[in-house]
C-alpha cells in the first residue's frame, strides 16, 4: 500500500515524502530480515552515496534515490540487480509516455519531470512477483 501511495503522490505532485520513505525502509528492513535472515547494508549505502552525487547534478530526484535505497534493504545483492533492471525496463516506456504527454498537451518550455517513483515501485513489484510468486 505504501508503494501505491508513492505512485499516487509522485504522479500527482511529483513528491515522495520522507515519512513515506522511512516507513518503507522500516518495512523493508523487517522483510529483508525475515526473508533473507540477514541484512545487506553495504550495497544500499553505496547506492545512496552514488545517488546523492547524481541527484546534486539534477539527473534524478533525491526522493527517488532514497526510495531505491529503502527498497534495497529487503533484497540480497543479486536481487538488487534484478530490481534495478526491472526498474530501468519500466522506466523507459514511462519516460517516453511522460515526454509525449508534455509535448502534446503542454507547450511549456520548462523542464519535464518524470514520476520515476512509479517505475521504482513497479520494478520492485515485478521483482517480487518473478522471484517469489512465480
N, C-alpha and C positions, 0 to 999 in steps of 0.2 A: 504494500500500500504506500510505503514511503517513496518508492520509485515512481509510482503513478503520480503522486503529488509533485515530485521533482519534474516530471514531464509536463504537467499542467502549468506550474509556475514558470518553467523555462520557456514554454511556448507563449504563454500569456504575457509575462512580464520580463522575460529574459533575465530572471534572477533565480538563484538557488540559495536558500538561506543557510547560514552556518549552523543553526539549530537542527535543520533537517539533515545536514551532512553529519553532525555529531550523533544524531540518532542512528543514522545508517552505519556509522563507524562502530558504535557500540554493538548494534545487532550483527554486524559483520565479524567483529571480534568473537562474539559468542558463537556464531555459526561456524567460524573457522576452527575454533577450539573443539566444538562438538564433532564436526565432520573430519577435520584433519588430525585432531588430537594434539596439535601444536600450532603455534602462530608463526607466520612468516612476516617479519617486520623489516628486514633489510631491503627487499625489493620495493615495497611501498614507500619506504624512506627515500630510496633512490629516485623513484618516480616523482615524489614530492619535490625534491631538490631540482631535478631537471624541469619539471612542470613550472616551478617558481620562475626560473630563468626564461622559459618560453612565454609565460604569462606577462612578464615585465616587458617583453617585446611586443605584446598585444596580439600575438598569434592565437592564443587560446585564453579562455577566461579562467580566472583563478578558482572559481567555484567548480568548474569542470575538472580541473586538476585535483582539487580536494575530493570531489565525488569519486573519481577513479581510484585515488588512494584509499578512501574509505571502503570501497567495494573490494579492492585487492587484499584487504586484511582478512578476508574469508577464503582466499584462494592460495593454492600452492604456487610455486614458481612456474611450473608447466601450465597450470590452469590460467595463470595471469596472461601468458602469451596467447592462449586461445581467446580469452575475454577481450584482449586488446585487438586481436584480429577480427572478431565478430563486430566489435565497436566500429572499427575502421570500415568494415564492409557495409555496415548500415549507414555510416556517416557520409559515404559517397552519394547515394541517392538522396539522402536528407539534405545535403548541401546543394545539390542540383535543384531540388524542388524549391528550397528556400530562395535560391538565387533567381529562379524563374518567377516565383511569386512576386518578389520585389521588382523584377524587371517588367513584368506585365501589369501589375496592379498599382505599383508605386513608382512614380517617375522621379523620386528624390535622388539627389547625388550624395546623400550621406552614406556612411559605411553600412554594410549589410552584416547583421549578426546572425549566427546560426545557432539554433537551440540544441547544442550538442549534448545536453543532458538527456535528450530523448535517445540519441544513438548510444550513449553510455548505458542507459537503463535497459534498452532493448538488447544490446550486446551482452550484458550481464544475464538477462533473462534467457537468451538463446544459449549462452554457455551452460547455464544450469539445466536447461531442457535437454541439450545434447548430452551432457555429461552424466546426469543423474536420473532423468526421466526416461530417455530412450535407451 
